[in-house]
Amino acid sequence: MTWIASATTDEDRVVASEGAGAVTMVAHDPRAYDLYYNVVANPMLWFIQHSLWGPAVSPVIGNDFHAAWHAGYEVVNRTFAEAVVAQLDNTPDATVFFHDYHLYLAPRMVRELRPDAKLAHFVHIPWPVDWSVLPPGMRHAVHDGLLANDLVGFHTERWARNFERSCNDECGGCGATLVTHHPISIDVGEFERLSESDDVLAAERALHRKEKLVVRVDRTDPSKNIVRGLRAFGILLDEHPEWRGRVRLLARLDPSREKIPEYAAYREAIAAEADAVSARHPGALEVQVADAFPQSVAAYKQYDVLFVNPVYDGMNLVAKEGPLVNGRDGVLVLSENAGAHEELGEWSVSVNPFDVWGQAEALHEALSMDGEERRRRASAIREQVREHDVAEWVAGLLADLDRVSA
């Protein structure tokens, strides 16, 4: 297998110039890459696919975005396509497996140069039906690019169904492309070993808890719905005084894409909401913003409630990682718009990600749940994650590729 990846550092560019090994590093013009990643892929495509734009005021698509599309997104996709074609010249029977929203145009570019290539694409994030935020030519290019693949995969039936519906609107259907869905998961053995590592055990010993611990683990990304989640926790303590002094929320947050203005603004909004909750309920909330995964895994092991309330998520592996290693029969509170809800919803406490009152009541329900019901739900989620691991995801996709070939 050869992995074709972007060279994003000076060291990467040295590797790219050497052109050896199982990883092919593609060096891009830095300006083109910045436009591709920081203007088009994030935030525009990410925001569209997670339904984060508020059409009344944003986005405003001007000449600068059109320029970024042509001088950034198209250029970088073309560079990737050329690297793929070069690999196919060496191994023409190889399968090409594209991933995610960064490379929607590349499959069509490869198909035009190598009509007989076997192409597949997996989209790891949600797929909305409505793409009207994006100008017509661009949204047609997104759909047409994906439909150049023999196979397009998603995590859930919901996202696959939405893709088929939007293809009907934009392209008159999916043509000969097989649209499939397989939920990704985790490497169970690897994650269990990680949970017993020295770093995680040390972080677990340092963990401060009260009688009950609510945990959330997220990136500081607007799609993760952290601000509404903090507000919901504040409402829980406002409306249910019996939990004051007994429950603590630990928010373990990884900084994300902070060069993008929308992300920087969201980080500020998180801090403001945390201050507001802490002013009303001192000591009840701790927000940690750091790239420190052992501390997150330690929190997974100790939670009584795991709070996962994204606006939308393609899957959300936090909802699988946490229950796998948790030792307290913790309850999963899960957004109905997380892809993981399709698998785990019947054993979680479901919430609407926009309903902060409903989320507060869901937290109360989860904290109040009796031990037998907690054990039943936690055991069912663990069993689901063990039986349907990342190897099953890979096997399902390869089986679908075999069907396409046949």
C-alpha positions as CSV (number, residue, x, y, z in Angstrom):
1,M,0.0,0.0,0.0
2,T,1.2,3.5,-0.8
3,W,-0.1,6.5,1.2
4,I,-0.2,9.8,-0.7
5,A,-0.1,12.7,1.8
6,S,0.5,16.4,1.8
7,A,3.9,17.7,2.7
8,T,3.0,20.5,5.2
9,T,6.4,21.1,6.9
10,D,9.9,21.7,5.8
11,E,10.9,18.2,6.9
12,D,7.9,16.8,4.8
13,R,9.1,18.7,1.8
14,V,12.6,17.1,2.1
15,V,10.9,13.7,2.1
16,A,8.7,14.7,-0.9
17,S,11.9,15.6,-2.8
18,E,13.4,12.2,-2.1
19,G,10.3,10.4,-3.4
20,A,11.0,7.1,-1.7
21,G,9.2,4.8,0.7
22,A,5.6,3.7,1.3
23,V,4.5,7.3,1.9
24,T,4.5,9.6,-1.1
25,M,4.6,13.2,0.1
26,V,3.1,15.8,-2.2
27,A,4.6,19.2,-1.9
28,H,2.1,22.1,-2.7
29,D,2.6,25.8,-3.2
30,P,2.2,27.1,0.3
31,R,-0.2,29.9,-0.8
32,A,-2.4,27.4,-2.7
33,Y,-2.4,25.0,0.2
34,D,-3.5,27.8,2.6
35,L,-6.4,28.7,0.3
36,Y,-7.3,25.0,-0.1
37,Y,-7.3,24.2,3.5
38,N,-8.1,27.4,5.5
39,V,-10.6,29.0,3.1
40,V,-12.3,26.2,1.1
41,A,-12.0,22.9,3.0
42,N,-12.2,24.5,6.4
43,P,-14.4,26.3,7.1
44,M,-16.6,26.3,4.0
45,L,-17.1,22.6,3.2
46,W,-16.8,21.6,6.8
47,F,-19.4,24.2,7.8
48,I,-21.8,23.2,5.0
49,Q,-21.6,19.5,5.8
50,H,-22.1,20.1,9.6
51,S,-24.9,22.6,8.9
52,L,-23.0,25.3,10.8
53,W,-23.7,28.3,8.6
54,G,-26.5,30.7,9.5
55,P,-27.7,31.7,6.0
56,A,-29.3,35.0,7.2
57,V,-25.8,36.5,7.8
58,S,-23.1,34.0,6.8
59,P,-21.4,33.0,4.7
60,V,-20.8,35.9,2.4
61,I,-19.2,34.4,-0.8
62,G,-17.2,37.0,-2.6
63,N,-14.5,37.1,-5.2
64,D,-11.9,36.1,-2.6
65,F,-13.7,32.7,-2.2
66,H,-14.0,32.2,-5.9
67,A,-10.3,32.8,-6.2
68,A,-9.5,30.4,-3.3
69,W,-11.6,27.7,-5.0
70,H,-9.7,28.0,-8.3
71,A,-6.2,28.9,-7.1
72,G,-6.4,26.7,-4.0
73,Y,-8.9,23.8,-3.9
74,E,-8.7,23.0,-7.6
75,V,-4.9,23.3,-7.7
76,V,-4.2,21.1,-4.7
77,N,-6.8,18.5,-5.9
78,R,-5.0,18.5,-9.3
79,T,-1.6,18.0,-7.6
80,F,-3.0,15.0,-5.7
81,A,-4.6,13.6,-8.9
82,E,-1.2,13.8,-10.7
83,A,0.4,12.0,-7.8
84,V,-2.2,9.3,-8.0
85,V,-1.8,8.9,-11.8
86,A,2.0,8.6,-11.4
87,Q,1.4,5.7,-8.9
88,L,-1.1,4.1,-11.3
89,D,1.6,4.2,-14.0
90,N,3.6,1.8,-11.8
91,T,0.7,-0.3,-10.6
92,P,-2.2,0.1,-13.0
93,D,-4.3,-2.5,-11.3
94,A,-4.2,-0.8,-7.9
95,T,-7.3,0.5,-6.1
96,V,-7.3,4.2,-5.4
97,F,-9.0,5.1,-2.0
98,F,-9.7,8.8,-1.5
99,H,-10.7,10.1,1.9
100,D,-12.9,13.0,3.0
101,Y,-13.9,16.5,2.0
102,H,-10.4,17.7,1.1
103,L,-10.3,15.7,-2.2
104,Y,-13.8,15.9,-3.8
105,L,-12.4,17.0,-7.2
106,A,-9.5,14.6,-7.5
107,P,-11.5,11.5,-8.5
108,R,-12.8,13.1,-11.7
109,M,-9.4,14.4,-12.5
110,V,-7.9,10.9,-12.2
111,R,-10.8,9.4,-14.1
112,E,-10.2,11.7,-17.1
113,L,-6.6,10.6,-17.3
114,R,-7.1,6.9,-16.4
115,P,-10.6,5.9,-17.4
116,D,-10.2,2.3,-16.3
117,A,-8.9,3.0,-12.8
118,K,-10.6,1.5,-9.8
119,L,-11.6,4.4,-7.6
120,A,-13.2,4.6,-4.1
121,H,-13.9,7.4,-1.8
122,F,-14.9,7.4,1.9
123,V,-16.5,10.6,3.4
124,H,-16.0,10.7,7.1
125,I,-18.2,13.6,7.9
126,P,-22.0,14.2,7.6
127,W,-23.6,14.6,4.2
128,P,-26.5,17.2,4.1
129,V,-29.2,17.2,1.4
130,D,-29.0,21.0,0.9
131,W,-25.8,22.3,-0.7
132,S,-27.3,25.6,-1.9
133,V,-24.8,27.6,0.1
134,L,-22.2,26.7,-2.4
135,P,-22.4,28.4,-5.9
136,P,-23.9,26.1,-8.6
137,G,-20.7,25.3,-10.5
138,M,-18.8,24.4,-7.3
139,R,-21.5,22.2,-5.8
140,H,-21.9,20.4,-9.2
141,A,-18.1,19.9,-9.2
142,V,-18.3,18.4,-5.7
143,H,-21.0,15.9,-6.7
144,D,-19.5,15.1,-10.1
145,G,-16.1,14.6,-8.6
146,L,-17.4,12.0,-6.1
147,L,-19.5,10.3,-8.8
148,A,-16.3,9.6,-10.8
149,N,-15.6,6.9,-8.1
150,D,-16.8,3.4,-8.5
151,L,-17.7,3.4,-4.8
152,V,-18.6,6.2,-2.4
153,G,-18.9,5.2,1.3
154,F,-20.3,6.9,4.4
155,H,-20.5,5.9,8.1
156,T,-24.3,5.7,8.3
157,E,-27.3,4.9,6.2
158,R,-28.6,8.5,6.9
159,W,-25.5,10.1,5.3
160,A,-25.6,7.7,2.4
161,R,-29.3,8.4,1.8
162,N,-28.7,12.1,1.9
163,F,-25.9,11.8,-0.7
164,E,-28.2,9.9,-3.1
165,R,-30.8,12.6,-2.7
166,S,-28.4,15.5,-3.3
167,C,-27.0,13.7,-6.3
168,N,-30.5,13.4,-7.7
169,D,-30.8,17.2,-7.4
170,E,-27.4,18.1,-8.8
171,C,-26.6,15.3,-11.2
172,G,-29.8,13.5,-11.9
173,G,-28.8,10.5,-9.9
174,C,-25.7,8.5,-8.9
175,G,-25.2,6.7,-12.2
176,A,-23.1,3.6,-11.9
177,T,-21.5,4.6,-8.6
178,L,-22.2,2.2,-5.7
179,V,-23.2,4.2,-2.6
180,T,-22.6,2.3,0.6
181,H,-22.3,2.8,4.4
182,H,-20.0,1.2,7.0
183,P,-19.6,2.6,10.5
184,I,-15.9,3.1,11.5
185,S,-14.9,2.1,14.9
186,I,-11.7,1.7,17.0
187,D,-8.9,-0.9,17.4
188,V,-10.3,-2.4,20.6
189,G,-7.1,-4.2,21.7
190,E,-4.9,-1.2,21.1
191,F,-7.2,1.1,23.0
192,E,-7.6,-1.2,25.9
193,R,-3.8,-1.4,26.2
194,L,-3.5,2.4,26.0
195,S,-6.0,2.7,28.9
196,E,-3.6,0.7,31.1
197,S,-0.5,2.6,30.1
198,D,1.7,4.4,32.6
199,D,0.7,7.9,31.4
200,V,-3.0,7.1,31.6
201,L,-2.8,5.5,35.1
202,A,-0.8,8.6,36.3
203,A,-3.5,10.9,34.9
204,E,-6.2,8.8,36.5
205,R,-4.6,9.1,39.9
206,A,-4.5,12.9,39.5
207,L,-8.1,13.1,38.5
208,H,-10.3,15.2,40.8
209,R,-13.9,14.1,41.2
210,K,-16.9,14.7,43.4
211,E,-19.7,12.2,44.0
212,K,-20.6,12.2,40.3
213,L,-18.4,13.1,37.3
214,V,-19.7,14.2,33.9
215,V,-17.1,14.2,31.2
216,R,-16.9,15.5,27.6
217,V,-13.9,15.1,25.3
218,D,-13.9,17.2,22.1
219,R,-12.0,19.4,19.8
220,T,-12.7,23.2,20.1
221,D,-14.7,22.9,16.9
222,P,-18.1,24.6,16.5
223,S,-19.6,21.3,15.3
224,K,-19.0,19.8,18.7
225,N,-21.6,22.0,20.4
226,I,-19.5,22.7,23.5
227,V,-21.1,26.1,24.3
228,R,-24.6,24.6,24.4
229,G,-23.3,21.7,26.4
230,L,-21.8,24.0,29.1
231,R,-25.1,26.0,29.1
232,A,-27.1,22.8,29.6
233,F,-24.9,21.8,32.6
234,G,-25.5,25.2,34.1
235,I,-29.2,24.8,33.7
236,L,-29.0,21.3,35.3
237,L,-27.5,22.9,38.5
238,D,-29.9,25.9,38.3
239,E,-33.0,23.7,38.1
240,H,-31.9,20.7,40.1
241,P,-30.3,22.0,43.3
242,E,-30.0,18.5,44.6
243,W,-26.9,18.1,42.4
244,R,-25.1,21.2,43.6
245,G,-21.9,20.3,45.3
246,R,-22.3,16.6,44.2
247,V,-21.6,16.7,40.5
248,R,-18.7,18.1,38.5
249,L,-18.2,18.5,34.7
250,L,-14.8,18.0,33.3
251,A,-14.4,19.2,29.7
252,R,-11.3,17.9,28.0
253,L,-10.8,20.0,24.9
254,D,-8.2,19.8,22.2
255,P,-7.4,23.1,20.3
256,S,-8.5,22.9,16.7
257,R,-7.8,25.0,13.6
258,E,-7.2,28.2,15.5
259,K,-5.9,30.1,12.5
260,I,-9.4,30.1,11.1
261,P,-11.5,33.1,12.5
262,E,-14.6,31.1,13.1
263,Y,-12.7,28.6,15.3
264,A,-10.9,31.3,17.2
265,A,-14.2,33.0,17.9
266,Y,-15.8,29.8,19.1
267,R,-12.9,29.2,21.5
268,E,-13.7,32.6,23.0
269,A,-17.4,31.7,23.2
270,I,-16.5,28.5,25.1
271,A,-14.4,30.5,27.6
272,A,-17.3,33.0,28.1
273,E,-19.9,30.4,28.7
274,A,-17.6,28.5,31.1
275,D,-17.1,31.7,33.1
276,A,-20.8,32.3,33.2
277,V,-21.5,28.8,34.6
278,S,-18.6,29.0,37.1
279,A,-19.8,32.4,38.4
280,R,-23.2,30.8,39.3
281,H,-21.8,27.4,40.5
282,P,-18.2,27.8,41.7
283,G,-16.1,24.6,41.5
284,A,-18.7,22.7,39.5
285,L,-16.9,23.0,36.1
286,E,-13.4,22.5,34.9
287,V,-12.4,23.2,31.2
288,Q,-9.0,21.9,30.1
289,V,-7.8,23.0,26.7
290,A,-4.7,21.0,25.8
291,D,-3.5,18.3,23.4
292,A,-3.1,15.6,26.1
293,F,-4.9,12.4,25.2
294,P,-3.8,10.3,28.2
295,Q,-5.8,12.7,30.4
296,S,-8.8,12.2,28.2
297,V,-8.5,8.4,28.4
298,A,-8.2,8.7,32.2
299,A,-11.4,10.7,32.2
300,Y,-13.1,8.1,30.1
301,K,-12.3,5.5,32.7
302,Q,-13.9,7.5,35.5
303,Y,-17.0,9.2,34.2
304,D,-20.5,8.6,35.5
305,V,-21.9,10.4,32.5
306,L,-20.3,10.9,29.1
307,F,-21.8,13.9,27.4
308,V,-21.6,13.8,23.6
309,N,-23.9,16.4,22.0
310,P,-22.5,17.5,18.6
311,V,-24.6,19.6,16.2
312,Y,-23.7,17.0,13.6
313,D,-20.9,14.3,13.4
314,G,-20.1,11.8,10.7
315,M,-19.5,9.2,13.4
316,N,-17.9,10.4,16.7
317,L,-15.5,7.9,18.2
318,V,-15.6,9.5,21.7
319,A,-19.0,7.7,22.0
320,K,-17.2,4.4,21.4
321,E,-13.8,5.0,23.1
322,G,-15.3,6.1,26.4
323,P,-17.8,3.2,27.0
324,L,-15.1,0.6,26.0
325,V,-12.8,1.5,28.9
326,N,-15.1,3.1,31.5
327,G,-15.1,1.3,34.8
328,R,-18.2,2.9,36.5
329,D,-21.1,1.7,34.3
330,G,-21.2,5.3,33.0
331,V,-24.2,6.5,31.0
332,L,-23.8,7.9,27.5
333,V,-25.8,11.0,26.7
334,L,-25.7,11.2,22.9
335,S,-26.8,13.6,20.2
336,E,-29.3,12.2,17.8
337,N,-27.2,13.9,15.0
338,A,-24.0,12.0,15.8
339,G,-23.4,9.2,13.4
340,A,-22.7,6.9,16.3
341,H,-26.4,7.3,17.3
342,E,-27.4,5.0,14.5
343,E,-25.6,2.2,16.4
344,L,-25.7,3.2,20.0
345,G,-28.9,5.2,20.3
346,E,-31.0,2.5,22.0
347,W,-28.5,2.3,24.9
348,S,-27.9,6.0,25.3
349,V,-29.9,8.9,26.6
350,S,-30.7,10.7,23.3
351,V,-30.7,14.5,23.1
352,N,-31.5,17.1,20.5
353,P,-28.3,19.1,20.1
354,F,-30.1,22.5,20.0
355,D,-32.4,21.9,23.0
356,V,-30.3,23.0,26.0
357,W,-33.3,22.4,28.4
358,G,-33.7,18.9,27.0
359,Q,-29.9,18.3,27.5
360,A,-30.1,19.4,31.1
361,E,-32.9,17.1,31.8
362,A,-31.1,14.2,30.0
363,L,-28.1,14.8,32.3
364,H,-30.4,14.7,35.3
365,E,-31.9,11.4,33.9
366,A,-28.4,9.9,33.4
367,L,-27.2,11.0,36.8
368,S,-30.3,9.6,38.5
369,M,-30.4,6.2,36.6
370,D,-30.4,3.1,38.9
371,G,-27.4,0.8,38.9
372,E,-29.0,-2.1,37.1
373,E,-30.1,0.0,34.1
374,R,-26.7,1.7,34.0
375,R,-25.0,-1.7,33.8
376,R,-27.3,-3.0,31.2
377,R,-26.7,0.0,28.9
378,A,-23.0,0.1,29.4
379,S,-22.5,-3.6,28.8
380,A,-24.5,-3.4,25.6
381,I,-22.4,-0.5,24.2
382,R,-19.2,-2.3,25.1
383,E,-20.3,-5.5,23.4
384,Q,-21.4,-3.5,20.3
385,V,-18.0,-1.8,20.1
386,R,-16.1,-5.1,20.6
387,E,-18.0,-7.0,18.0
388,H,-18.0,-4.1,15.4
389,D,-14.4,-2.9,15.5
390,V,-12.3,-1.0,12.9
391,A,-11.3,-4.3,11.2
392,E,-15.0,-4.8,10.4
393,W,-15.1,-1.4,8.8
394,V,-12.2,-2.2,6.6
395,A,-13.5,-5.6,5.7
396,G,-16.9,-4.2,4.7
397,L,-15.4,-1.6,2.4
398,L,-13.1,-4.2,0.7
399,A,-16.1,-6.5,0.2
400,D,-18.0,-3.7,-1.5
401,L,-15.0,-3.0,-3.7
402,D,-14.9,-6.6,-4.7
403,R,-18.6,-6.3,-5.6
404,V,-17.8,-3.3,-7.8
405,S,-15.0,-5.2,-9.5
406,A,-17.3,-8.2,-10.2
